[in-house]
Amino acid sequence: MDISKGIFQRTELLLGKDRLEKVMSKNVIIFGIGGVGSWCAESLIRSGIQRLTIVDSDRICITNINRQLHATTLTVGAVKTEALKNRLLEINPSAKILAIQKIYNKDNHDFFELEQYDFIIDAIDSLGSKTHLIRQATKTNAVFLSSMGASLKMDPTKIRVTEFWQVIRCPLAAKIRKMIRKGELPAKKFMCVYSEELLENFGSGSSCGTEKCLCPKNTIGQGDPELADHEWCSQKAVINGTIAHITAIYGFTLAGLVIQHIYNEA
């Protein structure tokens, strides 16, 4: 028995056979599989995407549990890409999931061969990496989608989708636009998920609530010097509050934009 016929029976009823086959034929990459990217990945796999590359350099921290799909008390310390890959293969064992534990940056962007993908999804936190990915991804033929800031949000009704230059009341988007204007502009327009809400942050310090992150360090880099003793918790100047329903809606919305695009092009 073809397991896919059972898994995607309800999806086929909605999309039709031809559109479902188109979904299954697409190649997608997600950069950053934290609070937004992890939910996006799950939704894509449950919707029929068969080829998915997930990129993240980090390990699961105990404070990821409140909002990241693959973070549980049993996975703290695990490599995020491997933990998520294992979960996605439990959903669809026939999916081809490529897990890359790596930091995307200007020095290694060629490694990712962005031209091979139909959809490129940005869920990166780092301003420098995010700005560089925007510039490179918009040069390809892929549909590029980006998540703006998901922290300090509570109201799901204030989450929006719009073109990058039209995003309003989002501090992250404002910072990225300022950086973008100092150099090469995006080669084409792209859609963003964002929220117009901005709440107060009641805390500070490292992600673990201690002066130094207590979670296992990200030392398994498969020989990659970029990942030696790497962990983000103690490196962030400010830790902003986040919550699961907001990051999940961001992720589901990005996944929905992918499926909607495929549906409309058929």
N, C-alpha and C positions, 0 to 999 in steps of 0.2 A: 504494500500500500504506500502511495506517495504521501508522506506526512504533510507536505505543503497544501494538499487539497483540503485537509482538515483544518490546518492552522489558518488558512486565508479564505475559508469559505464565506464568512460574513463580509470580508473585504471585497471579494469578487462580486458579491451581490450589490455592493455599493458602487464599485468602480466599473464593473464589467470585466470580462476576461481579457480583452485587448489592452485596456488600461492597466490592469494588474500586471500583465506581462511586461509592459513598459516600465512600471515601478521596479519590477524584479531585475530589469536589465541595467538599471542605473548604477553608477559608481559614485559613492559619497565619501567625503572626508570631513571629520569634525576635529577642530583644534580646540583643546580644552574640554575635559570631561568632568568638570566639577558640578556645582549646583545646577547649571543650565545644560551643559553638554551631555551629562549622563542621562537626563530625562529625554533629551532630544534623540540620543542614540537608541534608547529603548523604544520610543515611539516609532522611529524609522524601521527598526527590525520587526516590530509587531505589525507594521503596515505593509511589509513585503519587500523592503530593501534587502537585497541579498549580498551586496558587496559594500562593506563599510570599513573605513580606516579610522581608528581613534588615536589621537595624539595627546599625550600629557606626560610631563616629566615627574610628577609627584607621587608620593605614597599617601594612603588614606590616614588622615589625622582624626583623633577622637571627636573634634569639633565639627568634622564634616558630616557626622551622623544626622544632624538636624535638618539637612537639606540635600544631601547627595545620594543618589539612588543606590550606589554600590557600597555605601558606607554603613557598616553595622558594627556591633561590638566584636563580632568574629573576624572582621576584615581590617581592623585598625592595624596599620603597619604594612599592609599589602600594597603592591604596586597598583595604582588606580587602573591603568589600562588592562592589566591582566585580570583584576577582579571584575571589571565590567565585561570584558570579553567572555569570561566564564559564564556570567549571568545571561548574556545575549545568546550564547550557544545553547543554553538550557531552553530558551524560548524557541529558537530555530536552529537545530543542529546542522542543517545544511547551509547555513549562511557562511559566507567567507569574511571573517573578521580579522583585519590586520591591526594588531596592537603595537603602537610605537611609543616607547618610553623615551621621550626626547623633548628638548626645549626648542620650539620654533624661534629662529632669530635671523637676522640679516646675513649671518655667516654660514648658515646651513640650509637656507631655504631651497637651494637646488636639489637637496636630498629628497624632498617630498614630491617632486615632479608633478606640480599642480595641474599641468596640461592634461593629465590622464583622467581627471574627474569631471563628472557632470554637474556636481554640486559641491561647493566648498562652504563650510559653516564655521564661523568664527565665534568661539565662546572663551576667548583668551582674556585674562585679567591684566597682564602686563601691557602698559601703554606703548612701549617701544615695539614689542612684538606684534601687537594688534595693528598699529599703524603700518608696519612693514607688510604684514599679511594683506591688509586692505589694498596697498599699492600693487602687490604682486598678483593677488587673486583676481583683481579687476582687469588685469591684462589678458587673462585666459578667456576661453569660450564658455567656461563654467558659469552657472548661476551662483552668485556669491551672496550670502546672507550673514548678518552680523548681530550679535547680542550686545546691547549697550548695558549700562549699569543696572544690576538687579538687587543691590544692597540698599538698605534703608527704605524699603518699600513694604506696604501692608495691604493696600487696596487693589484687588485684582481687576476692578473695573476701570482702573487708570492705565492699564497696560495697552500699548498702542503698537501699530506697525506703520512705518512710513519710510520714505527715502532718506538716506543719511543726512543730506543737507537740510532736511525739513524737521529733524528731531529737535524738540524744544524741552526746556526745563530738565535736562539731563546733564549733570556736571561731567560725567565721563565723556559723553559725546562732544561737549564743548572743548574739553582738553584735547581730544583726538583731532577735532577740526583745526584747532590752533596749531598742533604739530603738523598736520597735513599741509596747511597753507604755507609752511616754511620750506616745503620741498615739493616733490612730485605729487600732483593731484591724482586721485583715482582715475583710472582709464575709462570707467563707465559708472553709471548710477547703480546703486544697490539698496536693498531694503533692510531695515533694522527693526528689531524688537526693543522697545524701551518703555519706561513709565514716566508720567509727568509728576509723580509723587516724590517727595523727599522728606523723610522724617528725621528726627533727632537721633544721634548716636549716644548711647548712655555709657559706653565703656571705652577702654583703650588697652594697650598692651599687646602681647603676643596672642596668636590664635588660640593657644591652649589656656589662656588666662593666667599664664605664669611668665616670669621674666625671660625664660628660655623654653622653647618648645620641648615637651617631654615625650613626644611621639617618636617612634623609631625613625632614624634618618634615612633619606632616600639614597642609599649607598649602592644599590644594585643597578649599575648602569651598563652592564654587559660590556665593560671595558671602555665606556664613554667617559672621558675626563670631565665633560660638562656636568655630569651628574655626581661627581665625587662629593660626599658629605652634603648633598643638596637637600634642603627643605625650605619651604616658603614661610612657615609660621613666624620665625624669628626675624625674617628679612623685611617684612611689611612694616612700613612706618605707621600705618593706621589700619586697624581691623574694624570694619563696619559690620553692623548687625544684618543678618539675612534670615529668611524663613522659607520653609519648603514649598508652600503653595505658590509663592512668587517665582522662585527659580524654576519650579516645574512648569508653570504656565509659560514662562519664557521658552523653555526647552520644547514643550509641546507645540508652541506657536511656530517655532523655527521648523520643526518637523512637518507641521501642517502646511507651511508655505512650500516645502519641497513637494509634498504629495499633490497639493493644489496646482502647482506649476505643471506637473506631469499630466494631471487630469485635463487641464485646459489646453495643453499642446496637442493632445490626441485628436 
